[in-house]
Each structure stands twice: as structure tokens, then as C-alpha cells.
Amino acid sequence: LGVVSVAAHPSGVIAASASLDSLVRVFDVDTNATIATLEAPPSEVWQMQFDPKGTTLAVAGGGSASIKLWDTATWRLVSTLSVPRPEGPKPSDKSSSKKFVLSVAWSPDGRRLACGSIDGTISIFDVPRAKFLHHLEGHYMPVRSLVFSPEPDGRKLYSASDDGHVHVYDAEGKAIIGAMSGHSSWVLSVDVSPDGEAIATGSSDKTVRLWDFKMRAAIQTMSNHTDQVWAVAFRPGGGGRLASVSDDKSISLYHCS
């Protein structure tokens, strides 16, 4: 069935893909040989990301409202970080389903994890202590994409939401430090350049936008796609390259000066 997420290991040698068939497949990028197959219940694998050192694969747990951590040496499930439910829900309470987890992001030092939920909340976890720290609020629709800024302190967190806004949080201080708007529909993806200076977003309004955080404004809009843009990614290591992928069945490459 459909592949909903792909994550590349920092080494570039292996990658993982998550499918609606309830399996995560880990494979060698060059040979396509399967290294490991991780079993997960339906609707419990959504977005994935390897930690900066490549020792752990974090999986947004979808309907289980959790982040699952897999050890990349043994490919065993080593931890499950549960997103707190609203206070006082009953097991049959339909509101509990609103914590469906869509997105996940590691801080640059690998000590913090952020996850975005379908109800618009963002949860922050302390990974070494396997502890929930706090929620970040401000969005009111699904948060489909998250990325930490690459600065060493790793405090800045960018989020993209169906509410059409891009938020910038102080992930440690629990505060919104900036908000940017301009897309006319859902913001489906966000990424930050390796130097932390530029932000890119992809939207269901068919555009890719480049933002200047200091100006809180879009400085460039690319309208070459003819359908919604599901993902944007800067080239690791710099070089000013950006890629986007769209439902129009194309991948676009840009040089961002």
C-alpha cells in the first residue's frame, strides 16, 4: 500500500520507508537490499526521522498518539513516548483521537523531540529521560511538518500547519517568537537552510515560498508546480539548493542565492 514517509540516515547509506501496510522497511540505498522490517499496527506509522547521530529512528505514532523510538543497531523498539491526552478523557471519548500524531523532528543535539498533532498542538519531549516536557500552542489545525533550526542551542522550532501559518517557537521557553503567513491554503512542509538563514515552505496552494525570518515575510514565491506541494528540503551541507515534490508528479530543484 501507499508509502507515506521516507527518512534518510545521516550517513546517506541507508533509509527507511513507512507504508500503510503497517510495515517500516529499512534498506540499503545503493543496492535496495532490505536491512530490517519493523512491524507496526495500522495507522501507527506516519512521519519518521533519524536522530543526528543516526543511532535512533523516531516514528510519529499516528493513531497511537505517541513517538516510537527504534535502535538502529538492533532495530528493536526501545521506547514509546506518549503524547498526553486532554485532561479527563474516557477510553471511549472520541476527543482522544484528536491527538493523532502527524510529524516529528529532532533537535540538533538529539536531546529533544518535537511532534505535531492533528489538533494543532506540538509536544516536546526530553529523550534521555523519556519525559514529556510541555505543549506548544497557537495552531488550530493539523501540524504536518516540523524542523528545528540548526544552531547549536537548537531552541528554535519551525512548524507548518493546515491553518496556513508558519510558526517559530522557542521550544525551551514554550513561547511563539514569530508567525508568518502568506500561503492561501494548507502549509504542508517546512525546512530551514543549513545556515539557519532561510526557511522554505510547500503548500496545497501549489507554491513554494522562501522566507526571511528577520523580516517575517516571504522573499520569493515559486509557482512552477501545478498541484499541491507536499515536501520541501534544502540540500544538506549548504550550497543553496532546494528541492520540492508535488502531486503534479514532479520534483523541482532550485538554486537559492
Salt bridges, closest charged atoms under 4 A:
GLU44 OE1 - LYS68 NZ 3.54
ASP119 OD2 - LYS99 NZ 3.19
ASP126 OD2 - ARG112 NH1 3.15
ASP126 OD2 - ARG129 NE 3.13
ASP162 OD1 - ARG144 NE 2.70
ASP163 OD2 - HIS139 ND1 2.87
ASP170 OD2 - ARG155 NH2 2.79
GLU172 OE2 - ARG112 NE 3.16
ASP205 OD2 - HIS183 ND1 2.98
ASP248 OD2 - HIS225 ND1 2.96
